[in-house]
């Protein structure tokens, strides 16, 4: 792996902390509980209910609201990302496009500092709008960045480059999580390693949570510099973006009409449409679920995020290794099936017991966090999900590079994006409606299994080209 490949990977070190901190672990649970849920309780909308039922309903509505944000963002991205990808194959330099999308993410992320509960902060609809804009911009940056993968190294090294990028993105998040814990959370709880939270951060005003937005914005702009200096840009200088957009749109429509000519690729994308987006829904809403359902506090969520990110770093490397050992198709099947098994066990855990009540919950120790058997069991399972989720992303990208026609990777990564976003609104839609219909977070999360199952069934029918099966695929 040369400097070009490392420069491609370092992009995810800069960008991915936004998704990990804001979309998954820190901001989304805060938004669901302290803004959406707390507002419902403060407004008296649930006054007719018993306290426990009112809190459960507020939590369910918080989860449903976060699911709604993801749903709308995914829908917008799904309808536009393939056309962007096709234009990238025919247009000018890609780095300026990335500069625009990263700037959009950074601005939206920084403005989340003003997401304060009550009338002092931004209105809930404004916060939701910022999250949608940033999510769509993130997807556009992903399509553009992925379109550069094929020129970032030789074909044999692409899986490792892809896995390294995912690993670095999670490692960056680990450092930010540690900084938040050491600078703000532990000083407030136990006066260690400082007597008080640093930089005047007020815990009572949730500034230790809201500061994640500005931190991600600064991190993104600072650490994307090496990528812009050293990554290889496959775009043509001086090419017309207007012509590229028109030609790209025609090409996407033609590709969809001629899908039978790319049957294996289309089947793999169809499978991804379900399994990857079920995974995205699981990751994006899983932290909200556990924060509300097991009543984890901010320190527990930070530790949960740390464990997840550490194992996800290993997952990126593991995915590249597993691809080379058994092939991308078998690797994907292993990764998805293990994720499904882990999710089933996670959903069996409550504050009262494990394995759907077969094992009673009990206190294990009297420390600061994760005091019960249920807490520790759920924490251990996230390590499995983190490894397999990150590995599956790496394997999915490697499969697309294997199957995509030469010179059309941007277009097919655009289709890859739609396959990865179409149930980013359908998955949250399922969670949103199942949660509301049954007034149950647990049943809402369980609905994701429908998409996982469909993805596995379709993936089993995909056949890779003969030249890729010399070690790993049966003839």
C-alpha positions as CSV (number, residue, x, y, z in Angstrom):
1,X,0.0,0.0,0.0
2,X,1.5,3.3,-1.1
3,X,1.0,6.9,-0.2
4,X,-2.0,7.2,-2.5
5,X,-3.8,4.3,-0.8
6,X,-3.0,5.7,2.7
7,X,-4.2,9.2,1.6
8,X,-7.5,7.6,0.5
9,X,-7.9,5.8,3.8
10,X,-7.0,8.9,5.9
11,X,-10.1,10.6,4.6
12,X,-12.2,8.3,6.8
13,X,-10.1,9.2,9.8
14,X,-11.2,12.8,9.2
15,X,-14.9,12.2,8.2
16,X,-16.2,9.1,10.0
17,X,-16.1,10.5,13.6
18,X,-19.1,12.7,12.6
19,X,-21.2,9.6,11.8
20,X,-19.9,7.7,14.9
21,X,-20.4,10.5,17.4
22,X,-23.3,12.4,16.0
23,X,-25.5,9.9,14.1
24,X,-24.9,6.9,16.4
25,X,-23.5,7.3,19.9
26,X,-23.5,10.8,21.4
27,X,-25.9,13.3,19.8
28,X,-28.7,11.0,18.6
29,X,-29.4,9.5,22.1
30,X,-29.2,13.0,23.6
31,X,-31.6,14.4,21.0
32,X,-34.1,11.6,21.5
33,X,-34.1,11.7,25.3
34,X,-33.2,15.2,26.4
35,X,-34.9,17.2,23.6
36,X,-37.7,15.2,22.0
37,X,-38.6,13.0,25.0
38,X,-38.1,15.7,27.7
39,X,-40.1,18.2,25.7
40,X,-43.1,15.8,25.5
41,X,-42.9,15.4,29.3
42,X,-42.4,19.1,30.0
43,X,-45.3,20.1,27.8
44,X,-47.7,17.9,29.7
45,X,-48.6,15.9,26.6
46,X,-48.3,12.6,28.5
47,X,-49.8,13.8,31.9
48,X,-52.7,11.2,31.7
49,X,-50.3,8.3,31.9
50,X,-48.6,6.6,34.8
51,X,-45.0,7.8,35.3
52,X,-43.3,4.7,34.0
53,X,-45.7,4.5,31.0
54,X,-45.1,8.2,30.3
55,X,-41.4,7.8,30.3
56,X,-41.7,4.7,28.1
57,X,-43.9,6.6,25.6
58,X,-41.5,9.6,25.6
59,X,-38.6,7.2,24.9
60,X,-40.5,5.5,22.1
61,X,-41.3,8.9,20.5
62,X,-37.7,10.0,20.8
63,X,-36.6,6.8,19.0
64,X,-39.3,7.3,16.4
65,X,-38.2,10.9,15.8
66,X,-34.5,9.9,15.2
67,X,-35.8,7.2,12.9
68,X,-37.8,9.8,11.0
69,X,-34.7,12.0,10.5
70,X,-32.7,9.0,9.1
71,X,-35.7,8.0,6.9
72,X,-36.0,11.4,5.2
73,X,-32.2,11.8,4.8
74,X,-32.0,8.3,3.3
75,X,-34.9,9.0,0.9
76,X,-33.3,12.2,-0.5
77,X,-29.9,10.4,-0.9
78,X,-31.5,7.4,-2.5
79,X,-33.1,9.5,-5.2
80,X,-30.0,11.5,-6.1
81,X,-26.8,9.6,-5.2
82,X,-26.8,7.3,-8.4
83,X,-26.9,10.4,-10.7
84,X,-24.1,12.0,-8.8
85,X,-22.0,8.8,-9.1
86,X,-22.6,8.6,-12.8
87,X,-21.7,12.3,-13.3
88,X,-18.4,11.6,-11.3
89,X,-17.3,9.1,-14.0
90,X,-17.7,11.8,-16.7
91,X,-17.0,15.1,-15.0
92,X,-14.0,17.0,-13.7
93,X,-12.0,16.7,-10.6
94,X,-13.6,15.0,-7.7
95,X,-11.8,16.8,-4.9
96,X,-13.7,20.0,-5.2
97,X,-17.0,18.1,-4.9
98,X,-15.6,16.5,-1.7
99,X,-14.6,19.9,-0.4
100,X,-18.2,21.2,-0.8
101,X,-19.8,18.1,0.9
102,X,-17.3,18.2,3.8
103,X,-17.9,21.9,4.3
104,X,-21.7,21.2,4.5
105,X,-21.1,18.5,7.1
106,X,-18.8,20.7,9.1
107,X,-21.2,23.7,9.2
108,X,-24.1,21.5,10.2
109,X,-22.0,19.7,12.8
110,X,-20.8,23.0,14.4
111,X,-24.3,24.4,14.6
112,X,-25.4,21.4,16.8
113,X,-23.8,23.3,19.7
114,X,-27.0,25.3,19.8
115,X,-29.2,22.2,20.2
116,X,-30.2,23.1,23.8
117,X,-33.3,21.7,25.5
118,X,-36.2,24.1,26.0
119,X,-36.8,27.4,24.4
120,X,-33.2,28.6,24.6
121,X,-32.0,26.3,21.9
122,X,-32.8,25.7,18.2
123,X,-36.3,24.4,17.5
124,X,-36.6,20.6,17.1
125,X,-37.4,21.0,13.4
126,X,-34.2,23.1,12.9
127,X,-32.1,20.4,14.5
128,X,-33.7,17.7,12.4
129,X,-33.0,19.8,9.3
130,X,-29.4,20.1,10.2
131,X,-29.1,16.4,10.7
132,X,-30.8,15.7,7.4
133,X,-28.5,18.0,5.4
134,X,-25.4,16.6,7.1
135,X,-26.6,13.0,6.5
136,X,-27.2,13.7,2.8
137,X,-23.9,15.5,2.4
138,X,-22.2,12.6,4.2
139,X,-23.7,10.2,1.6
140,X,-22.6,12.3,-1.3
141,X,-19.1,12.4,0.2
142,X,-19.2,8.6,0.5
143,X,-20.1,8.2,-3.2
144,X,-17.4,10.5,-4.3
145,X,-14.8,9.1,-2.1
146,X,-15.7,5.5,-3.0
147,X,-15.4,6.4,-6.7
148,X,-11.7,7.1,-6.0
149,X,-11.0,3.7,-4.5
150,X,-10.2,2.0,-7.7
151,X,-7.3,4.3,-8.5
152,X,-5.9,4.2,-5.0
153,X,-3.9,1.0,-5.4
154,X,-3.6,-2.2,-7.3
155,X,-6.6,-4.5,-7.3
156,X,-5.1,-6.9,-4.8
157,X,-4.7,-4.2,-2.2
158,X,-8.1,-2.5,-2.5
159,X,-9.7,-4.6,0.2
160,X,-6.9,-3.8,2.7
161,X,-7.1,-0.1,1.7
162,X,-10.8,-0.1,2.2
163,X,-10.5,-1.9,5.6
164,X,-7.8,0.5,6.7
165,X,-10.0,3.5,6.0
166,X,-12.8,2.1,8.1
167,X,-10.4,1.1,10.9
168,X,-8.8,4.6,11.0
169,X,-12.2,6.2,11.1
170,X,-13.2,4.3,14.2
171,X,-9.7,4.8,15.8
172,X,-10.2,8.6,15.4
173,X,-13.5,8.3,17.2
174,X,-11.8,6.4,20.0
175,X,-9.5,9.4,20.6
176,X,-12.3,11.9,20.6
177,X,-14.4,9.8,23.0
178,X,-11.4,9.5,25.4
179,X,-10.9,13.3,25.2
180,X,-14.5,13.9,26.2
181,X,-14.3,11.4,29.1
182,X,-11.0,12.8,30.5
183,X,-11.7,16.5,29.9
184,X,-15.3,16.8,30.9
185,X,-17.1,13.7,32.2
186,X,-14.7,12.2,34.8
187,X,-13.7,15.6,36.3
188,X,-17.4,16.3,36.9
189,X,-18.1,12.8,38.4
190,X,-15.0,12.1,40.5
191,X,-12.7,15.0,40.1
192,X,-10.2,13.1,38.0
193,X,-7.9,13.8,36.1
194,X,-8.9,17.4,36.7
195,X,-10.8,19.0,39.6
196,X,-13.4,20.4,37.2
197,X,-14.5,20.1,33.6
198,X,-12.0,21.9,31.3
199,X,-12.6,25.0,29.1
200,X,-15.5,26.1,31.3
201,X,-17.8,23.3,30.0
202,X,-21.1,23.1,32.0
203,X,-22.3,19.6,32.4
204,X,-25.8,20.8,33.6
205,X,-26.3,22.5,30.3
206,X,-25.3,19.4,28.3
207,X,-22.3,21.2,26.9
208,X,-20.2,18.0,27.2
209,X,-22.6,16.5,24.7
210,X,-23.2,19.5,22.4
211,X,-19.5,20.1,22.1
212,X,-19.2,16.9,20.0
213,X,-20.6,18.8,17.1
214,X,-17.9,21.5,17.0
215,X,-15.2,19.0,17.7
216,X,-16.2,16.8,14.8
217,X,-16.4,19.9,12.5
218,X,-12.8,21.0,13.4
219,X,-11.5,17.4,13.2
220,X,-13.0,17.0,9.8
221,X,-11.6,20.2,8.3
222,X,-8.1,19.7,9.9
223,X,-7.5,16.0,9.1
224,X,-8.9,16.0,5.5
225,X,-5.9,18.1,4.4
226,X,-3.6,15.1,3.9
227,X,-6.2,13.5,1.7
228,X,-6.5,16.6,-0.5
229,X,-2.8,16.9,-0.8
230,X,-1.9,13.3,-1.7
231,X,-4.9,11.2,-2.8
232,X,-5.2,10.4,-6.5
233,X,-8.1,12.2,-8.3
234,X,-9.4,10.2,-11.3
235,X,-11.4,13.1,-12.7
236,X,-10.5,15.0,-15.9
237,X,-9.4,18.6,-15.4
238,X,-11.6,21.0,-17.4
239,X,-14.4,18.5,-18.1
240,X,-17.9,20.0,-18.2
241,X,-20.0,19.1,-15.2
242,X,-23.2,20.1,-17.0
243,X,-22.5,17.6,-19.8
244,X,-21.4,15.0,-17.3
245,X,-24.6,15.4,-15.3
246,X,-26.8,15.0,-18.4
247,X,-24.7,12.0,-19.8
248,X,-24.6,10.5,-16.3
249,X,-28.3,10.6,-15.9
250,X,-28.9,9.0,-19.3
251,X,-26.3,6.3,-18.4
252,X,-28.0,5.5,-15.0
253,X,-31.4,5.1,-16.7
254,X,-29.8,3.0,-19.4
255,X,-28.0,0.9,-16.8
256,X,-31.3,0.3,-15.0
257,X,-33.0,-0.7,-18.3
258,X,-30.1,-3.0,-19.1
259,X,-29.9,-4.5,-15.6
260,X,-30.0,-8.0,-17.0
261,X,-26.5,-7.4,-18.6
262,X,-25.1,-6.9,-15.1
263,X,-27.3,-9.5,-13.3
264,X,-24.8,-10.6,-10.7
265,X,-23.9,-7.0,-9.9
266,X,-27.5,-6.0,-9.6
267,X,-28.3,-9.0,-7.4
268,X,-25.4,-8.0,-5.1
269,X,-26.7,-4.4,-5.0
270,X,-30.2,-5.7,-4.3
271,X,-28.9,-7.8,-1.5
272,X,-27.0,-4.8,-0.1
273,X,-30.2,-2.7,-0.4
274,X,-31.5,-4.9,2.4
275,X,-28.6,-6.2,4.6
276,X,-26.5,-3.0,4.6
277,X,-29.4,-0.7,5.4
278,X,-30.7,-3.1,8.1
279,X,-27.2,-2.7,9.5
280,X,-27.3,1.0,9.1
281,X,-30.6,1.2,10.9
282,X,-29.2,-1.1,13.7
283,X,-26.2,1.1,14.2
284,X,-27.9,4.5,13.9
285,X,-30.8,3.5,16.2
286,X,-29.1,0.9,18.4
287,X,-27.4,3.5,20.6
288,X,-30.7,5.4,21.0
289,X,-32.4,2.1,21.9
290,X,-30.0,1.0,24.6
291,X,-29.7,4.5,26.1
292,X,-33.5,4.7,26.6
293,X,-34.3,1.0,27.1
294,X,-31.6,0.1,29.6
295,X,-31.5,3.7,30.9
296,X,-27.8,4.1,30.3
297,X,-26.3,7.5,31.3
298,X,-23.8,9.6,29.4
299,X,-20.7,7.9,30.8
300,X,-22.1,4.5,30.0
301,X,-22.8,5.6,26.5
302,X,-19.3,7.0,26.1
303,X,-17.8,3.7,27.3
304,X,-20.2,1.8,25.0
305,X,-19.0,4.0,22.1
306,X,-15.4,3.5,23.0
307,X,-15.7,-0.3,23.1
308,X,-17.6,-0.3,19.8
309,X,-15.1,2.0,18.1
310,X,-12.1,0.0,19.3
311,X,-13.5,-3.2,18.0
312,X,-14.7,-1.5,14.8
313,X,-11.1,-0.5,14.1
314,X,-10.2,-4.2,14.2
315,X,-13.3,-5.0,12.1
316,X,-12.0,-2.9,9.2
317,X,-8.7,-4.8,9.2
318,X,-10.5,-8.1,9.8
319,X,-12.8,-7.6,6.8
320,X,-9.9,-7.1,4.4
321,X,-8.2,-10.2,5.8
322,X,-11.4,-12.3,5.7
323,X,-12.0,-11.3,2.1
324,X,-8.6,-12.6,1.1
325,X,-9.0,-15.8,3.1
326,X,-12.5,-17.0,2.0
327,X,-13.6,-14.5,-0.6
328,X,-16.0,-11.5,-0.4
329,X,-19.2,-13.4,-0.8
330,X,-18.5,-15.9,1.9
331,X,-17.0,-13.2,4.1
332,X,-20.2,-11.1,3.8
333,X,-22.4,-14.1,4.6
334,X,-20.4,-14.8,7.8
335,X,-20.4,-11.2,8.8
336,X,-24.2,-10.7,8.3
337,X,-25.2,-14.0,10.0
338,X,-23.1,-13.2,13.1
339,X,-24.7,-9.7,13.2
340,X,-28.2,-11.2,13.1
341,X,-27.4,-13.7,15.9
342,X,-25.9,-10.9,18.1
343,X,-29.0,-8.7,17.5
344,X,-31.3,-11.4,18.6
345,X,-29.4,-11.9,21.8
346,X,-29.3,-8.1,22.4
347,X,-33.1,-7.8,22.0
348,X,-33.4,-10.6,24.6
349,X,-31.9,-8.4,27.3
350,X,-33.9,-6.1,29.5
351,X,-33.4,-4.4,32.9
352,X,-35.1,-7.4,34.5
353,X,-33.3,-10.3,32.7
354,X,-31.5,-11.9,29.8
355,X,-32.4,-14.4,27.1
356,X,-36.1,-13.4,27.2
357,X,-36.4,-13.8,30.9
358,X,-34.6,-17.2,31.3
359,X,-31.8,-15.6,33.3
360,X,-32.6,-13.0,36.0
361,X,-30.6,-9.8,36.0
362,X,-28.4,-9.1,39.0
363,X,-25.9,-6.5,40.2
364,X,-22.3,-7.6,39.5
365,X,-20.4,-4.8,41.1
366,X,-20.8,-1.3,42.5
367,X,-18.7,0.7,40.1
368,X,-19.5,3.9,38.1
369,X,-20.9,2.1,35.1
370,X,-22.3,-1.2,33.9
371,X,-23.2,-2.5,37.3
372,X,-25.6,-5.3,36.2
373,X,-25.4,-8.5,34.3
374,X,-27.7,-7.1,31.6
375,X,-25.4,-4.1,31.1
376,X,-22.3,-6.2,30.8
377,X,-23.9,-8.7,28.5
378,X,-25.2,-6.0,26.1
379,X,-21.8,-4.3,26.2
380,X,-20.0,-7.5,25.2
381,X,-22.4,-8.0,22.3
382,X,-21.7,-4.6,20.8
383,X,-18.1,-5.7,20.3
384,X,-19.3,-8.5,18.0
385,X,-21.7,-6.2,16.1
386,X,-18.9,-3.6,15.7
387,X,-16.4,-6.0,14.2
388,X,-18.9,-7.6,11.8
389,X,-20.6,-4.3,10.8
390,X,-17.3,-2.7,9.8
391,X,-16.0,-5.8,8.1
392,X,-19.2,-6.1,6.1
393,X,-18.8,-2.5,4.8
394,X,-15.3,-3.3,3.7
395,X,-16.4,-6.6,2.0
396,X,-19.3,-4.9,0.3
397,X,-17.0,-2.3,-1.3
398,X,-14.6,-5.0,-2.4
399,X,-17.4,-6.9,-4.0
400,X,-18.6,-3.9,-6.0
401,X,-15.0,-3.2,-7.2
402,X,-14.8,-6.9,-8.3
403,X,-18.1,-6.8,-10.2
404,X,-18.2,-3.3,-11.6
405,X,-17.3,-2.7,-15.3
406,X,-13.9,-1.0,-15.9
407,X,-14.2,2.8,-16.0
408,X,-17.7,2.9,-14.5
409,X,-16.9,2.6,-10.8
410,X,-18.4,6.0,-10.0
411,X,-21.7,5.2,-11.6
412,X,-21.9,1.8,-9.9
413,X,-20.8,3.3,-6.6
414,X,-23.8,5.7,-7.1
415,X,-26.0,2.6,-7.5
416,X,-24.1,1.1,-4.5
417,X,-25.1,4.3,-2.6
418,X,-28.8,3.9,-3.5
419,X,-28.6,0.2,-2.4
420,X,-27.1,1.4,0.8
421,X,-29.6,4.2,1.4
422,X,-33.0,3.0,0.2
423,X,-33.7,1.2,3.4
424,X,-31.9,3.8,5.4
425,X,-35.3,5.3,5.1
426,X,-37.2,2.0,4.9
427,X,-35.4,0.5,7.9
428,X,-36.1,3.5,10.1
429,X,-39.6,3.6,8.7
430,X,-40.1,0.1,10.0
431,X,-38.6,1.0,13.4
432,X,-40.6,4.2,13.5
433,X,-44.0,2.6,12.8
434,X,-43.4,-0.7,14.8
435,X,-42.3,1.4,17.8
436,X,-45.4,3.6,17.6
437,X,-47.9,0.9,16.8
438,X,-46.8,-1.3,19.7
439,X,-45.5,1.5,21.9
440,X,-42.4,-0.7,22.3
441,X,-38.8,0.1,21.4
442,X,-38.0,-3.6,21.5
443,X,-40.5,-4.5,18.9
444,X,-39.5,-1.5,16.8
445,X,-35.8,-2.6,16.7
446,X,-36.8,-6.3,16.0
447,X,-38.4,-5.2,12.7
448,X,-34.9,-4.7,11.3
449,X,-34.6,-8.5,11.1
450,X,-37.0,-8.5,8.1
451,X,-34.4,-6.6,6.0
452,X,-31.5,-8.7,7.2
453,X,-33.3,-11.9,6.2
454,X,-34.1,-10.6,2.7
455,X,-30.5,-9.5,2.2
456,X,-29.0,-12.9,3.1
457,X,-31.5,-14.8,0.8
458,X,-30.6,-12.6,-2.2
459,X,-26.8,-12.7,-1.5
460,X,-26.8,-16.5,-1.6
461,X,-27.8,-16.3,-5.3
462,X,-24.9,-14.0,-6.4
463,X,-22.1,-15.7,-8.4
464,X,-18.7,-14.0,-8.7
465,X,-16.7,-14.1,-11.9
466,X,-14.6,-17.3,-12.4
467,X,-11.3,-15.5,-12.1
468,X,-12.1,-14.3,-8.6
469,X,-13.0,-17.8,-7.4
470,X,-9.6,-19.4,-7.8
471,X,-9.2,-19.8,-4.0
472,X,-12.6,-18.9,-2.4
473,X,-15.6,-19.5,-4.6
474,X,-16.9,-22.8,-6.0
475,X,-17.2,-23.2,-9.7
